[in-house]
């Protein structure tokens, strides 16, 4: 009987064996729920448990998650109780394996907690539910992933799909446009070096070294270390619940539980989809917005230009040209002087024959100078006041907090829009295309939960920046929304709050 129980704890074919067989420095297991990801993380430790001074830490975001019913501690007790010399220490959330090695479970609830690990040497680091951790937490702990026990340092992480997470961007090479892992890429190793916030990828170590040589060269020359030591290998392995025969045999109802969820939860947890983000608070529904990049059938129409102005700081000058509801051209300029702004707007006007009266610009802040009364740099252009008075719409009795909310809501409800391939493939910065940036910003444009009969409004920009955009502003989405001004039944850009 005891032998049968031990056999039941062997890795299963599919996700578990694939993840445990990988030689990558970093393996991210990001399949659907129920594939046995936590089991694999715990089993991974056992390969080196008999190595002297081998140590490991497996993190959850909070300590209660470790101790929760069926969580890491319970799962480890179920598995390690069949391992000789395994000694649990529940008060400190540790396992000792004889006198040779130990495994600790710990939390990183706040970013400041990473400094609790300064000076640590951890050959194996695990993250259970990686999308719950910040990017800073993950890469700081990478500096603690070192070893003198003879085991090459390595990291293993698990997570469920989260399209809005930084992890989604990290593994995007392994994920198809449909949101599902690309079968022929699963388990394939890629190599990266990190220059600050910039990832430099290669299909081989040498390719990565060559691409990163511009910043690796002085490090290599000073340290006399092989440049390949500055490169990490990473892979992604997906999976689904159907690989976990043991779970389906003992708890078949779990499959029904996943299948009965709302569409977003089902697609992510049951199907393992990384691109689905269906949120009732989204102003622009994910699937409809994604179609904007393929809606080539949208007709041409009124020509206009929208401008989101930035002359300093991190924000960018964004100029968009629309032919009807087709975004056909864009200029993305990091920083500009007043003259540069005017020159770029007029360049776009001349290119597409757009009159001043069909140019709108954000009049809150630095954009106000464009249509200044004294200088009238672009006379007749339309100032867009975010807090301007909402405009009457025939057959639409709804009340909006202000002009910005009205234009955002109306624009998000219009599925007949197109963002051209030319625009989508333009680089927003050295990390993202405009398409990627649009999808990144879209999720930040959310409806505010209303109390009683408050007028419709979006969440405040500070919340957008802090919660969804890592401190950035939704420059693309603001410029994109402003074109809606020209589709109102009657528009007046008055700088007056409506209440």
N, C-alpha and C positions, 0 to 999 in steps of 0.2 A: 504493500500500500504506500509506504513512504517513497519507494522507488518511483511509483506512478506519479506521485505529487511532484517529484523532482523533474521528471520528464515533461510535465505540463508547463514548466517554467522555461522551456527552451524557446529561443526566438523563432517566430513563425516566418514562413516564406512571404515575400513581398516587402513592405516597408521596413519591418524590423531587421531582417537579414541584410537588406540593402544599406541601411543606416549604419549597422554594426560592422559592415565590411569595408566601409569607405576609408581611404587613407588621407583624406583632406585634413588640413589643419583645423578647418571650421566646417562643421556639417550642420545645416539647418533643416530640420524636419518639419514641414509645414503642411501636412495633410489635413484631412477632415477630422472630426472628432471620432474617438473610438478606434484609432488605428494602433494603439499601444505605444504612443510616443513616450509617456512617462516611464513605462516599463523598459523601453530601450535605453533611456537616459540612465536608469538605475543599473541596468545590466552592463552598460558600457564600463562602469567603474570596475567590474569584476575581472576584466582582462589583465589588470595590473595590480590587483590587490595584494599579491605576494611579493611585490618589489619593495625592498627596504626604503623607507622614507618617502614612499609614494603617497601623495595627499590630493584631496579633491574637495571642491565646494560646489554644491548645486544650489542655485538661487531661485527663490520665488520673490515676487515684488514685496509681499508682506509676510510676517511670521504667521498670522492666523491662516493664511492660505496653505502653509506647510502642515499645520496641525489639523486642518479641516478634515471632516469625515471623508475618507476615501482619497485624501490628498497625499502629498509626497511621503509623509511619515508613515501613514498606514500602508501605502504601496511598498515602501522599503521593508517594513516589518513582514509583510506577506512574502516578499522575495528572499530577503536575507536570512530569514529564520531557517532556511534550508542550506545555508552556507556555513561550513565549519569555521570555528574561531570568530564568528561575527558576534560582536558584543554591543548591544544598543545602550545609548545614554540619552534617555528621552528628555531630561531636563536641559541638556545642552544641544539636543538635536544632532547627535553625532553617532557614528558607528566606528568602532575599532575592529580591525581584522588582525587578531593576534598582536604581536609587537612590531609588525611591519608597516602597516599603512592605516589611514583613517579617512573617513568621508564625513563632511559636515554639511548640514543644510542651513542656509542663512537667507536673510532678506536684504533688499536694497530699496527700501520704501521711498527714501528721498535721495536726490543726487548727492547731497553732502555725505551720505553713507559710504560712498566709494572711497573716501579718504580713511575710513576705518581699516582699509586693507593696504595702506601704504607700507612698503617694505615686505609684503607677503610674497611667498614663492609657491605658486599653485600649479602643478603640472596638468591637472585636468579641471576645467571649469565648465559647469553645465548651467544652462538657463532654461527653466521650465516656464513656458509661455513668454517667449522673447518679446512679443509685441507689447507686453505690459511694461517693459523697461525702456528707458530713453536711449537714444543713440550714444549719448555721452557716457552713460553707465556702461554700455557694452564695450565701447572702445577703450575706456579707461581700464576696465578689468582685463583687457587684452594685454596691458602692460604688466599685469601681475601673473600672467600665464608664462611661467618660466620654470626650469627644472634643473636639478643637479643629481637626480636619482637615476639617470640613465634613460628615462622615458621622455621622448620628444613631446613638448607641450602641445596640448590640443584642446579644442573647444567643441562642445556639442550643445545644440539648442533646439527646442521644440516650440511650436506655436500653431494656433489655428489661423486660417486666413483672415487678414485684416487689410482691406484695400487702402485704408487711410493711414497706415502705419509707415514708419521709415523702413521697416523690414521689407515691405512690398517693393520699395524702390531698390533695395539692396539686391533682391533676388529676381529682378524683372527680366534678366536674360533667360531664366529658366521657365518663365511664364508666357503663355501664348496670348494673343489678342483676345481670345475668348475667355481668359481668366483662369484656364486650367493649365497644369504643368505640361510642358512639351515632352512627350514620351522619350524621344531620342536624346534629350538633354538632361533628363533626371540622372543624378549621380555623376555627371560629367564635371571634372575639376576645371575651375578657372582660377586665375591668379591675379592678385591686386596688390598695389602699393598705395599708400594714402598720404597725400601731400596736403596737410591741413584737412579741409572738408572735401577735397577733391579726390575721387577714386580713379586710379589708373589701372585699367584692366588689360589682361593679355590671355591668349589661349595657352601660352606656355610661360614658364618662369622667365626664359630669356626674352621673350617678347615684352613682358611686363617690365623687366629691367631696362630694356632699350628705351621704352616709352618714358620711363621714370628717371632716366639717367640725368636729366637736367637738374634734379634736386638730390639724387642719390650720390652723384659723383663726389662732392666734398665729404659726405659721410663715409663713403667707402675709402677715400684716400686718407682720411684722418684715422679711421679705425683699423684699416688693413683687413677688413672682413669681407668675405665673399658677398657680392651684392645680392645673391639669391636669398641671403638671410633676412633681407629687408622686404621680402615678398611673402605673402600668405596665400595658401590655396583654400578655396571655398567651394562648396557644392550645396545644392538643394535637392532634397528627396521628398516627394509627396507620398500620398497614400490614401486609402479609403477604408472604411469600416469593414468592407467585404474581405480584406486581407486578414482581419482579426477573427479567425474561426473560433478561437477559444471564447471570446466575448459573446459572439452570436450564439454559441452553444449554451452558455450559462445564463445569458441575459438577452434573449431575442427581442424583448420588448423595447430595448434601448434604440433599436433601429426605427421602430414605430414612433418613439418619442422625437427623434430627429426629423423624421418625415412630416410630423404634424406641426412643425414650427412655421412662423411667417416666412415669406419668400426669401427675404435677405438672409435670415438665420439658416434656413434650410440649404440654400445654395452655398453658403460658406461652411457650415458644420457638417452637412451630409455630403454635398457634392465636392467640397474642397476648392471653391472658386475664389480667386484672389482679386478679381476685378469688379465684383458686385458690391455696390454700396447703396442700398435702398433705404432711405431714411425719410420718414414722413415730414421731417422738419426741413428737408432740402428745398430751397427755392427752385433749383434746377435739378429735376430728377436725373439720377445717374444714367440710366439707360437711354433716355431721350437726349441727354446732353452728349453722350457718346455717339449717337446717331448724327449729330451736327457735322461730324467729320466725314460722313459718307452720303449726306443728303444732297447729292449733286443736282437733283431735280428741282430744287428750290428756284423759283423764277427771279430774274433780275427786276430792278425797280428803281425806287428813289435813291439817288446817289448822295451820300453824306459822309462826313468825317467826324469822328469823336476823338477827344484828346484828354488824356490824364497826365497832368503836368508835374514834372519834378525837375528842379534845378540844382538840388544838392541832396546829401544824405543817401540812404540806401535805395529809396524809391527810384523808379525809372520813368522816363518820358515815353509814353505810349501813344502812338498815333495810328488809328485804324480807319481804313477806307471800306465802306460798304456799298455794294450795288444791290439795292433792295435789302433783303435780309441775308445776303451773302457777304461774309467777311472775305474780301479778296486781296487785301494787302495790309501790311503792318510795318511800322518802324518802332524798334525798341532801342532806346538810347539811354545809357547809364546815367549820365549827368550832363546838363546843358545850361548854357547861359540864356538870358532872355532872348538875345538875337538868334541863337541856335534854335530855340523853340519855334520862333516865328518863321525862320528859314525852312525848317523841316515841315511845318504845317503847309506853308505855301508851295513847297516842292510837291507835296502830295496833292494839293489842290490842282496845281497846273498839270500834273501827270494824268489826272482823271477828270478834269474840267468840272470841279465842284465849286459852286459859288459860295461866297462868305456866309450867306444866310443858311447854308446847310452844313456849317461847322459848329459843333458844340464842344464846350470845354468845361472842366470842373472849375467853378468860380470860387470855391472855398479854398483859401490859402493862396499859393503862388500863382495859380491859374488865373486869378482875377486880373492880372495885368494885361492879358490878351485883348480884352475888350474894354480897357479903361476908357472912361468918358473923355478925358482930355486928349489922350494920344490915339485912342481908337485904332490899335494896331491891325485888327481885322474887323473893320466896321461892318456892322450888321450880323456878326456872328452871335450864336445863342449861348448865353451863360447858363450853366447847369448848377443851380444851387441845391446842394444835398438836402438842406432843410427848407427848400422852397415849398410853396403851397401846392397841395395835390390838385390835379386837374380833373374837371368834370368829364366823365365818360358815359356816353349813351348806353343804356341797358346794363350798366354796372353800378349798382348802388353802394358798393363797398366803400369803406372809409380807410384811408391810408394815413400813416403818421406824417408823411412828407413826400416830396417829389421822388426822392431816391427810393423809398420803399415802394411807391407806386410803380416806378419804372422797373425795378427788380422783379416784383411779383408778376407784372404783365409780361415781361420778357421771359421769365421762367416758365410761364404757361404756354408759350408759343413754341410748338415743336417743329414748325416749318422754318428752320434756320440752317445755314450751311457755313462751315469754316473751311476754306479752300486748302488743298494739299500744300500749296505754296506757303500759306500762312502757317499751317500746322508744322511744317518741317523747318521753319525759321528757328534759329537758335535764340532762346530767351536770354540765356547766359551760357557760361561754359559747362553747365551741368544738365540743363533741361532744354528740350525743344519747346516751342510755344504750345504744342499739343500737350506735352507732359505738364507744363505749367498751368494750362487751363484746367486740366483734370485735378491738379494739386489744389488750385484756388477754389474750384467749384464747391468742394465740400464745406468750405468756410461760410458760404452764403446760405445762412439758415434763417428760418422764421423764428421770431421771438415768441415764446409761450405767453399767451395773453391772459390777462386777468379781467373778468367781467366783460365789459364792452369796449375795451381799448381798441384803438385803430390798428390795422395791420402794420407790422413793421418787421425789419430784420434785426438780428442780434447786433449789438454795437460793434464797431470796428475793433475796439480794444479786445473784445472777446474773440473775434475772428482771428486776430493776430496771435494772441496768447494761446488759445486752445487748439487752433487748427493750422496755423501757418508759421509756427516757430518764430514769431516776432515780425514776420514780413507783412506787407500790405497787399490786398488783393488788387494790384494795379491792373492786370488784364481784365478781370471781371468788372471792375468799375468802368473802364473805358468801353467794354463791350455792352454794358447795360445802358450807357448814356445815349446810344443811338435810338433807344425807345422813345426819347423825347419827341422825335419827329413823327411818331405814329399815334400820338395822343389826339383825341378829337379837338381839343383846344389846349394849347400849351402856353404857360406863362412861367418863366423862371424867376419867381419872386422869392427873395430871401426872407421868408416869413414862415414860422412854424405853424402848422395846422394842428388844432386840438379839438 
